[in-house]
Amino acid sequence: MRKKIVSVCVSLAILTLIYRQIDVTALGNVLLDSDKFWLAVSLAMVIPLTGLTAWRLSLLVPRASGLGIGEATRLTLMASVLNMILPSKMGDIAKAYAITQRSALPGSDALALVVFEKGWDMIALLLWCVAALLFLPDKGPMFWALALATGGMLAVGLLLMASRTAATLIFATIRRVAPGRLGGKVTSLSEAWDGVLRRFWVNPVRAAALVALSVFIWFLHLLQIWLFILALNAWTPFAVSLGLASLAILAGLLPLTFAGIGTRDAALILLFQPYLAASTAGALGVLCTLRYVLPALGGLPLVGQYLDAVRAFRRRGTVGPSGKVDL
């Protein structure tokens, strides 16, 4: 709770600084004068994006677990709610507890699978970011610093997600520096991770299709942000928007603010400065926040079905070495 209060305060502080620098009235006028057709189309993309994400989860979960597309959709919406109130996307981790209650999957396997799912999300985002950075017109020192940082993260992520040997070495390194009891949890997660990798890559064609699905999902996310720009009666070259929007989303993932609000808005205003007025970029930040709010509102009526999993997550925080939700 203390961390959440701090993150909310940081978000409010950043937003206060932002809105002191831009014309809030102009921001409101940009939203009011937006193209209603493109605004409706772009916001409605939340529905297929949620559906595709849930479908991917149902494909990742072993068939024997009995987790179908309907339950995967409910879990995805529930995680959207928790991601708005828990720090650092921890709602996705809490989803692992719900999976153990709703399927035959052991706790450690469920946790590894959810982290694995989010890992492919991160890799897909980084892939689009690295590719789109090549289209930025200004390739100065900042470009090369960003390219090096995102490229490095992409390389490490691919090793972790694609190579059992590399993943084992990475987990072993983490385990050596992890204090006390945390080392046992890392061991449990490492073993479960190896099992997820083994199952995932046993069918290379199916695995490649799931990776392609992740890349496509993130293409749609970034397309949605570009459509937001069109809805605001503004323009940014599509390839440039892919790179800048990716960087802004990465900034919003930093565990500093409430649901990325503040850091993501500041990044959008700064990065899109050559193409968008500050008031338009601020309005884009509002629409980007709606990308997270709308699925959360859709999942709000479902949270009651998962209260036991939520309580278990808040009480224990992770899956224990036994593979059960028993910490």
C-alpha positions as CSV (number, residue, x, y, z in Angstrom):
1,M,0.0,0.0,0.0
2,R,2.8,2.4,0.8
3,K,4.4,1.8,-2.6
4,K,1.1,2.4,-4.3
5,I,0.6,5.7,-2.4
6,V,4.2,6.8,-3.4
7,S,3.6,5.9,-7.1
8,V,0.3,7.9,-7.1
9,C,2.1,10.9,-5.6
10,V,4.9,10.6,-8.2
11,S,2.3,10.5,-11.0
12,L,0.5,13.5,-9.6
13,A,3.7,15.4,-9.2
14,I,4.8,14.7,-12.8
15,L,1.4,15.5,-14.2
16,T,1.4,18.8,-12.2
17,L,4.7,19.7,-13.8
18,I,3.5,18.8,-17.2
19,Y,0.3,20.7,-17.0
20,R,2.1,23.8,-15.7
21,Q,4.1,23.8,-18.9
22,I,1.4,23.3,-21.4
23,D,-2.0,25.0,-22.1
24,V,-4.6,22.8,-20.4
25,T,-7.4,24.6,-22.2
26,A,-5.8,23.9,-25.5
27,L,-5.4,20.2,-24.5
28,G,-9.1,20.1,-23.8
29,N,-9.9,21.7,-27.1
30,V,-7.8,19.2,-28.9
31,L,-9.8,16.4,-27.4
32,L,-13.1,18.1,-28.1
33,D,-12.2,18.8,-31.7
34,S,-10.9,15.3,-32.3
35,D,-12.2,13.3,-35.3
36,K,-14.9,11.2,-33.7
37,F,-14.8,8.4,-36.3
38,W,-11.0,7.7,-35.9
39,L,-11.4,8.2,-32.1
40,A,-14.1,5.5,-32.0
41,V,-12.1,3.2,-34.2
42,S,-8.9,3.6,-32.2
43,L,-10.5,3.1,-28.9
44,A,-12.6,0.1,-30.1
45,M,-9.3,-1.6,-30.9
46,V,-9.1,-2.4,-27.2
47,I,-11.6,-5.2,-27.8
48,P,-9.7,-7.3,-30.5
49,L,-6.4,-6.6,-28.6
50,T,-7.9,-8.0,-25.4
51,G,-9.3,-11.0,-27.4
52,L,-6.0,-11.7,-29.1
53,T,-4.0,-11.5,-25.8
54,A,-6.5,-13.9,-24.2
55,W,-6.3,-16.3,-27.1
56,R,-2.5,-16.3,-26.9
57,L,-2.7,-17.2,-23.1
58,S,-5.1,-20.1,-23.9
59,L,-2.6,-21.4,-26.5
60,L,0.4,-21.1,-24.1
61,V,-1.3,-23.0,-21.3
62,P,-1.0,-26.8,-21.6
63,R,-4.1,-28.4,-23.0
64,A,-4.4,-30.7,-20.0
65,S,-4.9,-27.7,-17.7
66,G,-8.4,-27.2,-19.1
67,L,-8.1,-23.4,-19.4
68,G,-10.2,-22.3,-22.4
69,I,-10.5,-19.0,-24.3
70,G,-13.4,-17.8,-22.1
71,E,-11.5,-18.3,-18.9
72,A,-8.3,-16.8,-20.5
73,T,-10.4,-13.7,-21.4
74,R,-11.7,-13.3,-17.9
75,L,-8.2,-13.7,-16.5
76,T,-6.8,-11.1,-18.9
77,L,-9.5,-8.6,-17.9
78,M,-8.9,-9.3,-14.2
79,A,-5.2,-8.7,-14.7
80,S,-6.0,-5.3,-16.3
81,V,-7.9,-4.3,-13.2
82,L,-5.1,-5.3,-10.9
83,N,-2.4,-3.7,-13.0
84,M,-4.2,-0.4,-12.3
85,I,-3.9,-0.8,-8.5
86,L,-0.8,-2.9,-8.1
87,P,2.8,-1.7,-8.8
88,S,5.0,-2.8,-11.7
89,K,2.4,-4.9,-13.6
90,M,2.0,-7.2,-10.7
91,G,-1.6,-7.9,-11.7
92,D,-0.2,-10.2,-14.3
93,I,1.7,-12.1,-11.6
94,A,-1.4,-12.3,-9.5
95,K,-3.0,-13.9,-12.6
96,A,-0.8,-16.9,-11.9
97,Y,-2.7,-17.5,-8.6
98,A,-6.0,-17.4,-10.4
99,I,-4.7,-19.9,-13.0
100,T,-3.8,-22.4,-10.3
101,Q,-7.3,-22.1,-8.9
102,R,-9.0,-22.4,-12.3
103,S,-6.9,-25.1,-13.9
104,A,-4.8,-28.1,-13.2
105,L,-1.6,-26.2,-13.6
106,P,0.8,-26.2,-10.5
107,G,1.6,-22.8,-9.0
108,S,5.2,-22.5,-10.0
109,D,4.3,-23.6,-13.6
110,A,1.6,-21.0,-13.7
111,L,3.9,-18.2,-12.5
112,A,6.6,-19.2,-15.1
113,L,4.0,-19.3,-17.8
114,V,2.6,-15.8,-17.0
115,V,6.2,-14.4,-16.8
116,F,6.9,-16.1,-20.1
117,E,3.9,-14.6,-21.7
118,K,4.9,-11.1,-20.5
119,G,8.4,-11.8,-21.7
120,W,7.3,-12.3,-25.3
121,D,5.3,-9.1,-24.9
122,M,8.5,-7.2,-23.9
123,I,10.5,-8.8,-26.7
124,A,7.8,-7.9,-29.3
125,L,7.8,-4.3,-28.1
126,L,11.6,-4.1,-28.1
127,L,11.7,-5.6,-31.6
128,W,9.3,-3.0,-33.0
129,C,11.3,-0.3,-31.1
130,V,14.6,-1.3,-32.5
131,A,13.3,-1.7,-36.1
132,A,11.4,1.6,-36.0
133,L,14.4,3.5,-34.5
134,L,16.1,3.0,-37.9
135,F,13.5,5.3,-39.5
136,L,14.1,8.2,-37.1
137,P,15.5,11.1,-39.2
138,D,17.9,12.3,-36.4
139,K,20.5,9.7,-35.8
140,G,22.6,11.6,-33.3
141,P,24.2,10.4,-30.0
142,M,20.8,10.0,-28.4
143,F,19.7,7.6,-31.2
144,W,22.7,5.4,-30.8
145,A,22.3,5.3,-27.0
146,L,18.7,4.3,-27.3
147,A,19.5,1.8,-30.0
148,L,22.2,0.2,-27.9
149,A,20.1,0.0,-24.8
150,T,17.0,-1.4,-26.5
151,G,19.1,-3.7,-28.7
152,G,20.9,-5.1,-25.6
153,M,17.7,-5.7,-23.8
154,L,16.3,-7.5,-26.8
155,A,19.3,-9.7,-27.1
156,V,19.2,-10.7,-23.4
157,G,15.5,-11.3,-23.6
158,L,15.8,-13.5,-26.7
159,L,18.4,-15.6,-24.9
160,L,16.2,-16.0,-21.9
161,M,13.1,-16.9,-24.0
162,A,14.7,-19.1,-26.7
163,S,17.7,-20.9,-25.1
164,R,17.3,-23.3,-22.1
165,T,21.1,-23.2,-21.6
166,A,21.2,-19.4,-21.5
167,A,18.1,-19.3,-19.2
168,T,19.7,-21.7,-16.8
169,L,22.8,-19.6,-16.6
170,I,20.9,-16.4,-16.1
171,F,18.8,-18.0,-13.3
172,A,21.9,-19.4,-11.7
173,T,23.5,-16.0,-11.7
174,I,20.4,-14.5,-10.1
175,R,20.2,-17.3,-7.5
176,R,23.8,-16.7,-6.4
177,V,23.1,-13.0,-5.6
178,A,19.6,-13.6,-4.3
179,P,19.3,-13.3,-0.5
180,G,18.2,-16.3,1.7
181,R,14.7,-17.5,1.0
182,L,14.5,-15.7,-2.3
183,G,17.1,-18.1,-3.7
184,G,14.7,-21.0,-3.2
185,K,12.0,-19.2,-5.0
186,V,14.4,-18.5,-7.9
187,T,15.3,-22.2,-8.0
188,S,11.6,-23.1,-8.2
189,L,10.9,-20.6,-10.9
190,S,14.0,-21.7,-12.9
191,E,12.8,-25.3,-12.9
192,A,9.3,-24.3,-14.0
193,W,10.8,-22.0,-16.6
194,D,12.8,-24.8,-18.1
195,G,9.6,-26.8,-18.3
196,V,7.8,-24.0,-20.1
197,L,10.7,-23.6,-22.6
198,R,10.7,-27.3,-23.2
199,R,7.0,-27.4,-23.9
200,F,7.0,-24.2,-25.9
201,W,9.8,-25.2,-28.3
202,V,8.9,-28.9,-28.7
203,N,6.8,-27.8,-31.8
204,P,8.9,-25.2,-33.6
205,V,6.2,-24.3,-36.1
206,R,3.6,-23.7,-33.3
207,A,6.2,-21.8,-31.3
208,A,7.0,-19.5,-34.3
209,A,3.3,-18.9,-34.8
210,L,2.9,-17.8,-31.2
211,V,5.9,-15.5,-31.4
212,A,4.5,-14.0,-34.6
213,L,1.2,-13.5,-32.8
214,S,2.9,-11.6,-30.0
215,V,4.7,-9.4,-32.6
216,F,1.3,-8.8,-34.4
217,I,-0.4,-7.9,-31.1
218,W,2.2,-5.3,-30.4
219,F,1.9,-4.0,-34.0
220,L,-1.8,-3.4,-33.3
221,H,-1.0,-1.7,-30.0
222,L,1.4,0.7,-31.8
223,L,-1.1,1.1,-34.7
224,Q,-3.7,2.1,-32.2
225,I,-1.5,4.9,-30.9
226,W,-0.9,6.2,-34.4
227,L,-4.6,6.2,-35.0
228,F,-5.0,8.3,-31.8
229,I,-2.7,10.8,-33.5
230,L,-5.0,10.9,-36.6
231,A,-8.0,11.2,-34.3
232,L,-6.4,14.3,-32.8
233,N,-6.1,15.8,-36.3
234,A,-2.4,15.6,-36.2
235,W,0.3,13.7,-38.2
236,T,3.4,11.7,-37.6
237,P,5.0,9.4,-40.1
238,F,3.9,5.9,-39.3
239,A,7.3,4.3,-39.0
240,V,8.5,7.2,-36.8
241,S,5.4,6.8,-34.6
242,L,6.2,3.1,-34.1
243,G,9.6,3.9,-32.6
244,L,8.6,6.9,-30.5
245,A,5.5,5.2,-29.1
246,S,7.5,2.1,-28.2
247,L,10.0,4.3,-26.3
248,A,7.1,6.1,-24.5
249,I,5.5,2.7,-23.5
250,L,8.9,1.5,-22.2
251,A,9.1,4.7,-20.1
252,G,5.7,4.0,-18.7
253,L,6.8,0.5,-17.6
254,L,9.3,2.0,-15.1
255,P,8.0,1.1,-11.6
256,L,7.9,4.8,-10.5
257,T,4.4,5.9,-11.2
258,F,0.8,4.8,-11.0
259,A,0.0,2.6,-14.1
260,G,2.7,4.5,-16.0
261,I,0.8,7.8,-15.8
262,G,3.2,10.7,-15.7
263,T,6.3,9.1,-17.1
264,R,4.5,7.9,-20.2
265,D,2.9,11.3,-20.7
266,A,6.2,13.2,-20.3
267,A,7.9,10.8,-22.7
268,L,5.2,11.3,-25.3
269,I,5.5,15.1,-25.1
270,L,9.3,15.0,-25.2
271,L,9.6,12.4,-28.0
272,F,6.9,13.6,-30.3
273,Q,8.0,17.3,-29.9
274,P,9.2,17.5,-33.5
275,Y,5.8,16.4,-34.8
276,L,3.1,17.4,-32.2
277,A,2.3,20.5,-30.3
278,A,2.6,20.0,-26.5
279,S,-1.2,20.2,-26.1
280,T,-1.7,17.5,-28.8
281,A,1.0,15.3,-27.2
282,G,-0.7,15.8,-23.8
283,A,-4.0,14.8,-25.3
284,L,-2.3,11.7,-26.8
285,G,-1.1,10.8,-23.3
286,V,-4.7,11.0,-22.1
287,L,-5.8,8.6,-24.9
288,C,-2.9,6.3,-24.2
289,T,-4.0,6.1,-20.5
290,L,-7.5,5.1,-21.7
291,R,-5.9,2.1,-23.4
292,Y,-5.3,0.7,-19.9
293,V,-8.4,2.1,-18.2
294,L,-11.0,0.6,-20.6
295,P,-10.0,-3.0,-20.2
296,A,-9.8,-2.4,-16.5
297,L,-13.4,-1.1,-16.5
298,G,-14.4,-4.2,-18.5
299,G,-12.7,-6.5,-16.0
300,L,-14.0,-4.8,-12.9
301,P,-17.2,-6.9,-12.6
302,L,-15.1,-10.0,-12.8
303,V,-12.7,-9.2,-9.9
304,G,-15.1,-10.7,-7.4
305,Q,-14.7,-14.2,-9.0
306,Y,-11.0,-14.0,-8.2
307,L,-10.9,-12.5,-4.7
308,D,-9.3,-15.6,-3.2
309,A,-6.5,-15.4,-5.8
310,V,-6.1,-11.7,-5.1
311,R,-6.0,-12.2,-1.4
312,A,-3.5,-15.0,-1.8
313,F,-1.3,-12.8,-3.9
314,R,-1.4,-9.8,-1.5
315,R,-0.7,-12.1,1.5
316,R,2.1,-14.1,0.0
317,G,3.5,-12.3,-3.0
318,T,4.9,-15.2,-5.1
319,V,4.7,-19.0,-5.6
320,G,6.7,-21.1,-3.3
321,P,9.3,-23.7,-4.0
322,S,6.6,-26.4,-3.5
323,G,4.9,-25.2,-6.7
324,K,1.8,-24.4,-4.7
325,V,0.3,-21.1,-3.6
326,D,1.5,-21.7,-0.1
327,L,4.0,-19.1,1.0
